[in-house]
Amino acid sequence: MNSTSQLVEHFFRHEYGRLVALLTRDFGVRNLELAEDVIQSAMSRALVVWPRSGTPTEPSAWLYRTAKNLAIDNLRRQKLAQGFLDAAIAVSEESSTTIATLPHFDSEIGDETLRLLFLCCHPAIAVDSQVALALKTVSGFGVHEIALGLLTTSANIEKRLTRAKEKMRELHLELSEMTFTEVLERREAVLSTIYLIFNEGYAATTGDVPIRLDLCWEAIRLAKMVAAHPVADSPAAHALVALLLLHTARMDGRLDTEGGVVLLAQQDRTRWDGGLMREAMAYAQNAARGAELSRYHIETAIAWEHCRAPDFSGTNWERIVELYRLLLDRFATPMIRLNAAVARSYVEGPEVGHDLLLKLADSDRKQVRPWWDCCMAQLNERRGQHNSARSHWLDALALATAEPQRAFIRKQIERLSIKK
């Protein structure tokens, strides 16, 4: 990949949402898809123009002006209302004289991006559509990428996006200043959406890679923006950034030299990123202000216990179990119950963990499979029940959709077959 292609790819990943936000502000939410299309076209044009004439002094401004002119041309071809077109052209002409110097461009689009993220998390939009809309509109991911990350089909993602955009038009939503109350009402949904984006990258459920780092870093970028905003900022936002950084700090240790999955007990902790851990602790200190105790605070504390342990045997499982009890009182999802049961097994023995997982309701098990089967397999092996362990690994293999996960499970089955 040449330097121009790398630069354009960089701007696509880091400026896409900001440019969409600006154009959506200029042309209205009803033209959101147009904004997305013309930005794609502007990026493609940059690949042709920049190698010949050189990279512009202000690449973001060049992309913005080019995309905006393409949008106006498109609107003219569509023969939209002349009054709206004249207003759009007037805004464009005014922007073209001021944007060249860009005295406030970075700060302006940063704020616009947050508005767009909060717009995607409008309470009238279904939660599953909020995540898809944020990934598409703010982060620039394609429909196929989103489908892979959210474990569904491209057709379903298209439907979610269509419903979300129809709801926006129905409610006449616009990218305008939100009231303090509106920001507070949507802040929790925004943080939850960011966390879902990260989780889809942290444990990819389909495809040929076990980790989608692009999703993880995008979630961190968005979380940092929320934490830095004077209104959207909150202790929970800082706690979320700390949590995501702690998880990311251990990423390298989760893969072997061939890209395969490595369990926590076998990870090489020298590969963990101490710099990211220190950055996480700085955010954790900010999160400690005030009396708020969110799920992100508690999960950060759990993640820190894993990070600070010198090795797996030195993990303070008693403290982790205590934290999970606190978390279960506030946010008892099936996955948290699953992890809490595993944690208790390292304090009270594998029999206890095994019995706790058996008590999960069928509906809860369905939501956390094949991870439930993987945990049952490991607990049964610790109990000396190798046949049962192998049976659960086989069930996990039948349910796993990501190839790296399937490869890992096959290794466990082979290992137990040798033991047998």
C-alpha positions in Angstrom: 0.0 0.0 0.0 1.5 3.4 -1.0 1.7 6.4 1.3 -1.3 8.1 -0.3 -3.5 5.0 0.1 -2.4 4.7 3.7 -3.2 8.4 4.3 -6.6 8.1 2.8 -7.3 5.0 4.8 -6.3 6.8 7.9 -8.6 9.7 7.2 -11.4 7.2 6.3 -11.1 5.5 9.7 -10.5 8.7 11.8 -12.4 11.4 9.9 -15.3 9.6 8.4 -17.7 10.1 11.3 -16.7 13.7 11.7 -17.3 14.4 8.0 -20.6 12.6 8.1 -21.6 14.7 11.1 -20.7 18.0 9.3 -22.5 17.1 6.1 -25.5 15.9 8.1 -25.6 19.2 9.9 -25.5 21.1 6.6 -28.0 19.0 4.6 -30.1 17.5 7.3 -30.6 14.0 8.7 -33.0 13.2 5.8 -29.9 13.2 3.6 -27.7 11.1 5.9 -27.2 8.4 3.2 -26.2 11.1 0.7 -23.6 12.3 3.2 -22.2 8.8 3.5 -22.1 8.3 -0.3 -20.3 11.5 -1.2 -17.7 11.0 1.5 -16.9 7.6 0.0 -16.7 9.3 -3.4 -14.4 12.1 -2.0 -12.1 9.5 -0.5 -11.9 7.7 -3.9 -11.2 11.0 -5.6 -8.4 11.7 -3.2 -6.7 8.4 -4.2 -6.6 9.8 -7.8 -5.9 13.5 -7.2 -3.4 13.5 -4.3 -0.7 11.4 -6.0 -0.7 13.8 -9.0 -1.0 17.2 -7.3 0.3 16.4 -3.8 -1.4 16.0 -0.5 -3.3 19.2 0.5 -2.1 21.2 3.5 -5.5 20.5 5.2 -6.6 17.0 4.0 -9.8 17.1 6.1 -10.8 20.4 4.7 -10.2 19.1 1.1 -12.3 16.1 1.8 -15.1 18.1 3.3 -15.2 20.6 0.5 -15.1 17.9 -2.2 -17.8 15.8 -0.5 -20.0 18.9 0.0 -19.7 19.9 -3.7 -20.5 16.4 -4.7 -23.6 16.5 -2.5 -24.8 19.7 -4.0 -24.3 18.3 -7.5 -26.3 15.3 -6.5 -29.1 17.4 -5.0 -29.2 19.4 -8.2 -29.6 16.3 -10.3 -32.3 15.1 -8.1 -34.1 18.4 -8.6 -34.9 19.0 -5.0 -36.8 22.0 -3.8 -35.0 25.1 -5.2 -35.2 26.9 -1.9 -33.4 24.2 -0.1 -30.8 23.9 -2.8 -30.1 27.6 -2.8 -29.6 27.5 1.0 -27.3 24.5 0.7 -25.2 26.3 -2.0 -25.0 29.4 0.1 -23.7 27.4 3.1 -21.2 25.7 0.9 -19.9 29.0 -0.6 -19.6 30.4 2.9 -17.8 27.3 4.1 -15.4 27.4 1.2 -14.1 30.8 2.2 -13.7 30.0 5.9 -12.7 26.3 5.9 -9.5 26.9 4.0 -7.8 28.2 7.1 -9.5 25.8 9.5 -9.1 27.9 12.7 -11.6 25.8 14.6 -12.1 22.8 12.4 -10.8 20.1 14.7 -12.7 21.2 17.7 -15.9 21.8 15.7 -16.0 18.4 14.1 -15.1 16.6 17.4 -18.2 18.1 18.9 -20.3 17.2 15.8 -19.1 13.6 16.0 -20.4 13.3 19.5 -23.7 14.8 18.5 -24.0 12.2 15.7 -23.2 9.4 18.2 -25.8 10.7 20.6 -28.3 11.0 17.7 -27.7 7.3 16.8 -28.7 6.5 20.4 -32.0 8.3 20.3 -34.4 6.3 22.6 -36.9 5.9 19.8 -34.4 3.8 17.8 -34.2 0.1 18.7 -31.1 -0.9 20.6 -29.8 -3.3 18.0 -30.3 -0.6 15.4 -28.4 1.9 17.5 -25.3 -0.2 17.4 -25.5 -0.9 13.7 -26.2 2.8 13.0 -23.2 3.9 15.1 -20.9 1.5 13.4 -22.0 2.6 9.9 -22.5 6.3 10.4 -19.9 7.3 13.0 -17.2 4.6 12.5 -17.5 4.1 8.7 -17.8 0.3 8.8 -19.5 -1.4 5.8 -22.6 -3.5 6.1 -20.8 -6.8 5.7 -18.3 -5.8 8.4 -21.1 -4.9 10.8 -22.9 -8.2 10.1 -19.7 -10.1 10.9 -19.2 -8.2 14.1 -22.8 -8.5 15.3 -23.2 -12.1 14.4 -26.0 -11.7 11.9 -26.6 -11.3 8.1 -26.0 -8.4 5.9 -29.7 -8.4 5.1 -30.5 -8.0 8.7 -28.1 -5.1 9.1 -29.6 -3.4 6.1 -33.1 -3.8 7.7 -31.8 -2.3 11.0 -30.2 0.6 9.2 -33.3 1.2 7.1 -35.6 1.1 10.2 -33.3 3.5 12.1 -33.1 6.0 9.3 -36.9 5.8 8.7 -37.4 6.5 12.4 -35.1 9.5 12.2 -37.1 10.9 9.2 -40.4 10.2 10.9 -39.4 12.1 14.0 -37.7 14.9 11.9 -34.5 14.5 13.9 -31.7 16.9 13.2 -28.1 17.2 14.2 -28.6 20.2 16.4 -27.5 21.2 19.9 -28.9 18.9 22.5 -30.2 20.1 25.8 -28.3 19.1 28.9 -31.3 16.8 29.8 -31.2 15.0 26.4 -27.5 14.3 26.8 -28.0 12.8 30.2 -30.9 10.7 29.0 -28.9 9.2 26.2 -25.5 9.0 27.8 -26.0 5.5 29.3 -27.2 4.2 25.9 -24.1 5.8 24.2 -21.7 4.1 26.7 -23.5 0.8 26.3 -23.3 1.0 22.5 -19.6 1.8 22.7 -19.1 -1.2 25.0 -21.0 -3.5 22.6 -18.8 -2.3 19.7 -15.7 -3.2 21.8 -17.0 -6.6 22.8 -17.6 -7.5 19.2 -13.9 -6.8 18.5 -12.5 -8.4 21.6 -14.1 -11.8 20.9 -14.9 -12.0 17.2 -17.8 -14.4 16.8 -17.3 -15.0 13.0 -14.5 -14.8 10.4 -10.9 -15.9 10.3 -9.5 -13.7 13.1 -10.2 -14.1 16.8 -9.8 -10.4 17.6 -11.1 -7.4 15.6 -8.6 -4.7 16.7 -10.2 -2.1 14.5 -13.5 -2.4 16.4 -11.6 -2.3 19.8 -9.7 0.9 18.9 -12.8 2.5 17.5 -14.6 1.9 20.7 -11.8 3.3 22.7 -11.7 6.4 20.5 -15.4 7.0 21.0 -15.3 6.4 24.7 -12.4 8.9 25.1 -14.4 11.5 23.2 -17.4 11.0 25.6 -15.1 11.2 28.6 -13.5 14.4 27.3 -16.7 16.2 26.6 -17.8 18.8 29.2 -21.4 17.7 29.2 -21.2 14.0 28.2 -18.3 13.4 30.7 -19.1 11.3 33.7 -17.3 8.9 36.1 -18.9 6.0 34.2 -17.4 7.3 31.0 -13.9 7.4 32.5 -14.5 3.9 34.0 -15.4 2.6 30.6 -12.3 4.0 29.0 -10.2 2.4 31.8 -11.9 -1.0 31.3 -11.4 -1.0 27.5 -7.7 0.0 27.9 -7.1 -2.8 30.5 -8.7 -5.4 28.2 -6.7 -4.1 25.2 -3.5 -4.2 27.2 -3.8 -8.0 27.3 -4.6 -8.4 23.7 -1.2 -9.7 22.5 -1.1 -12.4 25.2 -4.4 -13.8 24.0 -2.9 -15.0 20.8 -0.1 -17.4 20.1 2.5 -17.0 17.4 0.2 -18.6 14.8 -2.7 -16.3 15.8 -4.5 -19.0 17.8 -6.4 -18.4 21.0 -4.5 -18.7 24.3 -6.4 -19.1 27.6 -5.7 -16.7 30.5 -3.9 -19.4 32.5 -1.4 -20.0 29.7 -0.8 -16.4 28.5 2.7 -14.9 28.5 2.2 -11.9 30.7 5.4 -10.3 29.5 3.4 -9.5 26.3 0.9 -7.5 28.1 1.1 -3.7 27.5 2.2 -1.9 30.7 1.8 1.5 29.0 -1.9 0.9 28.3 -2.3 -0.3 31.9 -0.9 2.9 33.3 -3.1 5.0 31.0 -6.1 2.9 32.2 -5.3 3.7 35.8 -5.2 7.4 35.1 -8.8 7.1 33.8 -9.7 4.9 36.7 -8.6 7.6 39.1 -10.8 10.1 37.3 -13.7 7.6 37.5 -13.3 7.5 41.3 -14.6 11.0 41.7 -18.0 11.3 43.2 -20.3 8.6 44.5 -21.3 6.9 41.2 -20.7 3.2 41.0 -21.5 1.9 37.5 -21.0 -1.6 36.0 -17.9 -0.2 34.3 -16.3 0.7 37.7 -16.8 -2.9 39.0 -15.7 -4.5 35.7 -12.6 -2.3 35.7 -11.7 -3.5 39.2 -12.1 -7.1 38.1 -9.9 -6.5 35.0 -7.3 -4.8 37.2 -7.1 -7.8 39.5 -6.2 -9.9 36.5 -3.6 -7.4 35.2 -1.9 -6.9 38.6 -1.5 -10.7 39.3 2.1 -11.8 38.7 0.8 -15.1 37.2 -2.4 -17.1 37.0 -1.9 -18.8 40.3 -1.3 -15.5 42.0 -4.7 -14.1 41.0 -6.7 -12.8 43.9 -9.8 -14.8 43.1 -11.4 -14.0 46.5 -11.4 -10.4 45.6 -12.7 -11.1 42.1 -15.6 -13.2 43.5 -16.5 -10.4 45.8 -16.5 -7.9 42.9 -18.7 -10.3 40.8 -21.2 -10.5 43.7 -21.4 -6.7 43.6 -21.8 -6.7 39.9 -24.5 -9.4 40.0 -26.6 -7.2 42.3 -26.6 -4.5 39.7 -26.3 -6.1 36.3 -27.0 -9.8 36.2 -26.7 -10.7 32.6 -26.2 -14.4 31.5 -22.5 -13.7 30.6 -21.8 -12.1 33.9 -23.4 -15.0 35.7 -21.2 -17.3 33.6 -18.0 -15.5 34.5 -19.0 -15.2 38.1 -19.5 -19.0 38.3 -16.0 -19.6 36.8 -14.5 -17.2 39.3 -16.1 -19.0 42.2 -14.8 -22.3 40.9 -11.2 -21.0 41.6 -12.2 -20.3 45.2 -14.7 -23.0 46.1 -13.7 -25.7 43.6 -14.8 -26.8 40.2 -17.8 -28.7 41.6 -19.3 -25.4 42.7 -18.7 -23.8 39.3 -20.1 -26.8 37.5 -23.3 -26.7 39.6 -23.8 -23.0 39.1 -23.6 -23.3 35.4 -26.1 -26.2 35.4 -28.5 -23.9 37.2 -28.5 -21.3 34.4 -31.9 -21.3 32.7 -32.1 -22.7 29.2 -32.8 -19.3 27.8 -29.7 -17.9 29.5 -27.5 -20.7 28.3 -28.7 -20.1 24.7 -27.4 -16.5 24.9 -23.9 -17.5 26.1 -23.3 -20.5 24.0 -20.8 -21.8 22.9 -19.0 -20.2 25.8 -21.1 -22.1 28.3 -20.0 -25.4 26.7 -16.4 -24.3 26.8 -16.6 -23.4 30.5 -18.4 -26.7 31.3 -15.7 -28.6 29.4 -12.9 -26.9 31.4 -14.7 -27.4 34.7 -15.3 -31.1 34.0 -11.7 -31.6 33.1 -10.7 -30.0 36.4 -13.2 -32.5 38.1 -11.4 -35.4 36.3 -14.4 -36.1 34.1 -12.6 -36.2 30.8 -15.4 -37.9 28.8 -17.9 -35.2 29.9 -15.3 -32.6 29.1 -14.8 -34.0 25.6 -18.6 -34.1 25.1 -18.9 -30.4 25.9 -16.0 -29.5 23.7 -17.8 -31.3 20.8 -21.0 -29.4 21.6 -19.0 -26.1 21.6 -17.4 -27.1 18.2 -20.9 -27.6 16.7 -21.9 -24.1 17.8 -18.7 -22.1 17.2 -18.8 -19.8 14.2 -15.3 -18.2 14.2 -12.6 -20.3 12.7 -9.9 -19.5 15.3 -12.3 -20.5 18.0 -13.1 -23.7 16.2 -9.4 -24.4 15.7 -8.8 -23.9 19.5 -11.7 -26.3 20.4 -10.4 -28.9 18.0 -7.0 -28.8 19.8 -8.8 -29.4 23.1 -10.7 -32.4 21.7 -7.4 -33.9 20.3 -5.6 -33.3 23.6 -8.3 -35.1 25.6 -8.4 -37.9 23.1 -4.7 -38.5 23.7 -5.2 -38.4 27.4 -7.9 -41.0 27.1 
